[in-house]
Amino acid sequence: MAGIVPNSGEAATALAAALADHKGGDVVVLDVAVQAGWTDRFVIATATSSTHLRGLARCVDEEIVRLGLQRLNRGSVADDDEWLLVDLGSVIVHVMTERARSFYELEKLWFQSPSARVKPTAKKEAAR
């Protein structure tokens, strides 16, 4: 990104792609700007285990640095955590275990928001 901070749509798409490339499941970007008023985008992904959740947390942190973004919250992922929330202001990243994702159902809560599914990039898919 060479020093240019992306807008919320670009940042959300880049974060979602990074999660998908690192085997985050069912990665979705929701445009919640009209409904929320306090943020523009949600990025939601599923982790298969607490270990995978921690790995995806590192992936998100690396992408934040690459994009030149600032994280507004500081948190770590404990062994028994089922939900990672990363607040970037205009983008909120949610990485959840399957159990947490099905319990909280964020996509149903924000059903009026336009959404887009994000698949791994072709380059990463070919390497698998």
Backbone bond lengths (Angstrom), bond angles and torsions (degrees), N, CA, C in turn:
res aa  C-N    CA-C-N  psi(-1)  N-CA   C-N-CA  omega(-1)  CA-C   N-CA-C  phi
1 M - - - 1.454 - - 1.520 111.60 -
2 A 1.294 118.17 -11.07 1.464 124.20 171.13 1.522 114.13 49.05
3 G 1.346 117.13 49.15 1.444 120.73 173.38 1.518 115.40 83.05
4 I 1.323 118.25 -5.10 1.456 120.67 178.73 1.526 107.69 -97.66
5 V 1.330 115.49 117.61 1.466 120.23 179.59 1.525 108.04 -74.73
6 P 1.333 117.55 126.66 1.461 120.44 -178.26 1.531 111.86 -72.59
7 N 1.340 115.79 158.03 1.464 118.97 174.27 1.526 108.39 -72.61
8 S 1.319 117.03 174.56 1.463 120.16 -173.56 1.528 112.40 -62.74
9 G 1.316 117.42 -37.25 1.466 120.19 178.53 1.511 112.03 -65.14
10 E 1.323 116.45 -45.44 1.467 120.81 178.68 1.524 111.08 -64.75
11 A 1.332 116.30 -42.91 1.463 120.48 -179.57 1.526 110.68 -64.00
12 A 1.328 116.89 -45.13 1.464 120.60 179.72 1.524 110.96 -61.78
13 T 1.321 116.59 -42.54 1.462 120.72 179.74 1.526 111.06 -64.38
14 A 1.326 116.97 -42.37 1.468 120.79 179.49 1.529 111.13 -65.63
15 L 1.324 117.13 -43.17 1.467 120.64 178.45 1.521 110.86 -65.12
16 A 1.328 116.96 -41.79 1.462 120.89 178.73 1.527 111.01 -63.45
17 A 1.326 117.04 -42.33 1.467 120.66 179.09 1.525 110.51 -63.39
18 A 1.321 117.19 -41.35 1.464 120.27 178.41 1.529 110.46 -61.80
19 L 1.329 116.79 -42.69 1.469 120.06 178.25 1.529 111.05 -64.17
20 A 1.324 116.74 -44.03 1.469 120.30 178.80 1.529 110.86 -62.61
21 D 1.331 116.48 -40.56 1.467 120.92 179.03 1.524 112.77 -65.82
22 H 1.325 116.83 -22.45 1.466 121.41 178.32 1.525 111.51 -103.97
23 K 1.324 114.07 27.88 1.467 122.74 173.66 1.518 114.89 66.89
24 G 1.327 116.12 26.33 1.457 118.74 168.53 1.519 107.28 -66.10
25 G 1.306 118.07 138.61 1.455 120.79 -175.93 1.517 112.70 -91.00
26 D 1.333 115.62 147.80 1.456 123.69 173.02 1.529 111.54 43.22
27 V 1.322 116.28 58.27 1.465 121.91 -176.70 1.528 109.68 -76.90
28 V 1.338 114.96 128.99 1.461 122.07 -176.17 1.525 109.25 -133.60
29 V 1.324 115.71 142.22 1.466 121.95 170.21 1.523 106.87 -112.53
30 L 1.323 116.18 124.60 1.465 122.07 176.33 1.526 108.96 -108.02
31 D 1.310 116.59 132.63 1.460 122.09 174.94 1.531 107.10 -92.44
32 V 1.323 116.27 96.51 1.468 121.83 -174.39 1.532 113.05 -101.31
33 A 1.314 117.73 10.30 1.468 121.62 -173.66 1.523 113.00 -55.48
34 V 1.308 118.19 -44.18 1.466 121.03 -177.36 1.525 110.44 -70.51
35 Q 1.324 117.16 -40.65 1.457 121.05 -176.81 1.530 112.87 -79.52
36 A 1.316 117.80 -36.39 1.465 121.02 -171.99 1.529 112.54 -88.26
37 G 1.312 117.93 -52.04 1.450 120.60 -177.10 1.520 114.62 80.56
38 W 1.326 119.43 -18.94 1.470 123.55 -178.55 1.522 112.14 -111.78
39 T 1.304 118.05 -5.97 1.456 122.93 174.28 1.518 107.94 -155.41
40 D 1.321 116.85 163.89 1.465 120.59 -178.30 1.525 113.45 -101.65
41 R 1.331 116.36 -41.81 1.462 119.60 -172.31 1.528 111.23 -135.42
42 F 1.330 114.94 145.93 1.459 122.88 166.58 1.514 106.86 -110.66
43 V 1.308 116.35 138.25 1.460 122.31 168.60 1.519 104.77 -114.10
44 I 1.330 116.78 125.48 1.463 121.31 -177.57 1.518 108.74 -124.79
45 A 1.341 115.83 133.80 1.467 121.15 177.69 1.526 109.00 -144.38
46 T 1.318 115.38 156.74 1.459 121.54 179.30 1.524 110.16 -107.41
47 A 1.329 115.19 134.49 1.470 122.52 173.92 1.527 108.05 -102.59
48 T 1.312 116.23 146.39 1.463 120.58 -177.13 1.525 113.40 -83.89
49 S 1.322 117.48 -17.15 1.467 121.46 -177.76 1.524 108.21 -162.87
50 S 1.338 116.18 172.56 1.464 118.79 177.88 1.526 110.84 -66.74
51 T 1.329 117.01 -32.46 1.468 120.43 176.45 1.524 110.17 -65.45
52 H 1.322 116.76 -44.13 1.461 121.32 178.04 1.529 109.99 -64.22
53 L 1.332 117.00 -38.13 1.466 121.79 177.32 1.526 110.53 -59.17
54 R 1.323 117.29 -44.99 1.470 120.72 178.11 1.533 111.05 -64.83
55 G 1.319 117.04 -39.04 1.466 120.41 177.05 1.519 111.95 -63.75
56 L 1.336 116.01 -41.92 1.464 119.45 177.64 1.522 111.25 -67.80
57 A 1.324 117.42 -31.90 1.469 120.83 175.32 1.534 110.37 -61.78
58 R 1.330 116.55 -43.20 1.478 119.75 176.82 1.526 110.56 -63.49
59 C 1.314 116.32 -40.55 1.466 121.53 178.42 1.526 110.58 -59.43
60 V 1.326 116.81 -45.82 1.473 121.65 178.92 1.524 109.88 -62.61
61 D 1.331 117.32 -45.04 1.471 120.41 179.46 1.527 111.39 -60.16
62 E 1.321 117.43 -41.87 1.477 120.88 178.48 1.520 111.04 -63.80
63 E 1.320 116.71 -41.44 1.466 120.31 -179.53 1.528 110.99 -68.74
64 I 1.319 117.75 -35.49 1.464 121.63 176.42 1.529 109.91 -59.92
65 V 1.308 116.65 -45.76 1.464 121.35 178.80 1.527 109.83 -63.42
66 R 1.339 116.60 -46.28 1.467 120.74 -178.81 1.526 111.47 -59.74
67 L 1.326 116.48 -37.32 1.462 120.99 -178.30 1.526 113.15 -82.69
68 G 1.339 117.52 -10.59 1.458 120.87 -178.87 1.517 113.30 75.04
69 L 1.327 116.99 28.63 1.456 121.90 -179.49 1.515 111.04 -92.70
70 Q 1.321 115.73 163.64 1.461 121.91 177.65 1.522 109.03 -113.70
71 R 1.316 115.66 129.14 1.456 121.32 176.18 1.528 108.24 -84.14
72 L 1.343 117.06 130.28 1.459 121.20 -177.75 1.519 112.86 -88.73
73 N 1.318 117.17 -18.65 1.464 119.97 177.19 1.515 109.29 -119.16
74 R 1.296 116.48 150.96 1.465 122.33 176.33 1.504 107.35 -119.16
75 G 1.257 116.52 119.02 1.452 119.95 178.61 1.509 109.69 -152.15
76 S 1.290 114.57 161.97 1.446 119.16 175.92 1.521 107.58 -123.66
77 V 1.304 116.02 166.15 1.450 121.78 -178.68 1.520 108.31 -103.67
78 A 1.325 116.46 118.09 1.465 121.54 176.84 1.524 109.56 -81.83
79 D 1.324 115.93 165.56 1.460 120.77 -177.46 1.522 113.84 -58.32
80 D 1.323 117.37 -30.69 1.463 119.56 -176.79 1.528 113.58 -104.09
81 D 1.324 117.76 8.39 1.462 120.62 178.80 1.524 110.91 -68.82
82 E 1.329 114.97 146.03 1.454 120.70 179.08 1.525 112.44 -120.47
83 W 1.347 116.41 -0.82 1.465 119.79 -176.56 1.517 109.05 -147.51
84 L 1.309 116.08 123.30 1.454 123.04 172.26 1.517 107.06 -106.54
85 L 1.336 117.01 126.33 1.447 121.77 176.15 1.520 107.78 -119.18
86 V 1.312 115.66 123.15 1.463 121.75 178.38 1.522 107.83 -117.20
87 D 1.325 116.17 116.56 1.458 122.50 -177.94 1.525 108.98 -98.38
88 L 1.325 115.26 115.63 1.458 121.76 177.76 1.533 110.85 -111.81
89 G 1.319 115.99 15.38 1.463 120.33 -177.73 1.516 110.61 86.25
90 S 1.313 116.51 -86.60 1.468 120.25 -177.77 1.525 112.89 -80.94
91 V 1.335 116.83 -10.84 1.466 121.81 177.59 1.530 108.06 -133.42
92 I 1.334 115.41 132.35 1.459 121.52 175.15 1.521 107.08 -117.22
93 V 1.324 116.73 124.53 1.464 121.67 179.38 1.528 108.48 -101.59
94 H 1.334 115.38 129.12 1.462 122.58 176.67 1.525 107.43 -119.36
95 V 1.327 116.69 117.59 1.469 120.85 172.24 1.518 105.27 -116.97
96 M 1.327 115.29 120.87 1.462 120.55 -171.95 1.523 110.86 -131.32
97 T 1.325 114.84 152.96 1.460 118.15 170.15 1.525 107.37 -70.39
98 E 1.312 115.60 163.76 1.470 120.23 178.55 1.530 110.76 -56.53
99 R 1.326 116.26 -42.04 1.464 120.43 -178.71 1.532 111.36 -62.31
100 A 1.323 116.92 -47.08 1.469 120.49 179.55 1.522 110.83 -65.49
101 R 1.316 116.75 -41.57 1.469 119.70 -178.19 1.526 111.24 -64.34
102 S 1.320 117.04 -41.26 1.470 118.73 179.59 1.529 111.22 -72.49
103 F 1.327 118.00 -28.12 1.464 120.66 178.22 1.532 111.54 -72.75
104 Y 1.331 117.27 -48.11 1.465 121.17 -174.96 1.528 113.22 -83.28
105 E 1.306 118.50 -26.94 1.468 123.71 174.91 1.530 113.28 46.06
106 L 1.315 116.56 56.44 1.466 120.46 -177.71 1.525 112.72 -58.19
107 E 1.331 116.26 -37.24 1.472 118.38 179.81 1.527 111.20 -63.24
108 K 1.313 117.87 -34.94 1.473 120.33 177.49 1.525 110.75 -74.18
109 L 1.322 116.72 -37.02 1.461 120.59 178.22 1.532 111.07 -62.58
110 W 1.336 116.07 -38.42 1.462 122.30 -178.02 1.529 110.29 -107.33
111 F 1.337 117.39 39.05 1.460 122.97 -172.70 1.523 113.68 -60.79
112 Q 1.319 118.34 -23.72 1.463 120.58 -179.57 1.527 112.68 -79.90
113 S 1.307 116.85 -8.69 1.462 120.94 -177.61 1.529 110.68 -83.80
114 P 1.330 116.87 134.95 1.464 118.86 173.99 1.531 110.06 -59.48
115 S 1.324 116.11 142.04 1.463 119.25 -177.96 1.519 110.68 -133.22
116 A 1.324 114.37 156.80 1.463 121.16 176.95 1.524 108.81 -141.51
117 R 1.323 116.66 129.68 1.465 122.17 175.24 1.522 108.17 -80.80
118 V 1.322 116.08 143.54 1.460 120.79 -178.50 1.520 108.50 -120.77
119 K 1.307 115.78 125.93 1.463 122.84 179.46 1.536 108.71 -102.22
120 P 1.342 116.75 160.38 1.477 118.86 175.49 1.536 109.80 -59.10
121 T 1.316 115.53 150.53 1.457 118.90 178.11 1.523 109.28 -66.89
122 A 1.304 116.58 152.74 1.475 121.84 -177.22 1.528 110.48 -58.21
123 K 1.318 116.91 -37.31 1.467 121.22 -179.54 1.536 110.02 -62.05
124 K 1.328 116.78 -44.15 1.467 120.42 179.46 1.519 111.33 -70.63
125 E 1.337 117.23 -36.93 1.462 121.38 178.73 1.525 110.48 -63.22
126 A 1.320 117.85 -40.04 1.460 121.94 -179.20 1.522 111.38 -65.60
127 A 1.324 116.50 -29.70 1.474 120.97 -178.79 1.521 112.40 -76.88
128 R 1.322 117.11 -16.58 1.464 119.93 -177.67 1.495 113.59 -74.21
